[in-house]
Amino acid sequence: MPRPIKYGPGDRLASFVILERHPPDANRKVKVTCRCDCGRVKLVHLHNLVSGLTTNCADRANHPDPRFKGDDVTYDGAHNRVKAERGSASDYPCAMCGGQAQGWAYRHSDPDQKIGTDGKGKGSTYSSNPDHYWAACRSCHSRWDAARRQMLGKGLSLVHAALYLALDKQNGAVA
């Protein structure tokens, strides 16, 4: 079996130059302190650098997210755009029940909505505009999406889905 290449201070991988190599942690993972070409210093897993999983420090002011392509954005890119613009959904109450939100839910309110073509968003509708998302807990997010699918299957509108959820909450089904 060939010996692994030992990367250390001064070596360049992607946009990083290694400044310091740290001893393996309890899981035998090696971390390195690196300086990105933009000047930011960051601690990263060496394996992620070598495999190409990490290529820069991810400071979006200096390294724009390649998934952000104006209106032509992927499903994941749209959700990342919402988080970048509005912060983590967990900083907000759920728009439906008032509990702790855990994610951004698409409100299905964009007349120019998109449909995911690959990955986890394949077949899912989404918007490139962060204004069409609200913070939601997992339960309400799941109920909202299920109600939306059910109403669309019957040819009913978004207003019908909202009414369904309001009545469902009134009857105690939504936490």
Secondary structure, DSSP 8 states (H G I E B T S, - for coil): --------TT-EETTEEEEEE----TTS--EEEEEETTS-EEEEEHHHHHHTS--S---TTTS--TT--TT---HHHHHHHHHHHH--GGGSB-TTTSSB--EEEE-S--TT-EEB-SGGGBT-EE-SSGGGEEEE-HHHHHHHHHHHHHHHHTT--HHHHHHHHHHHHHTT---
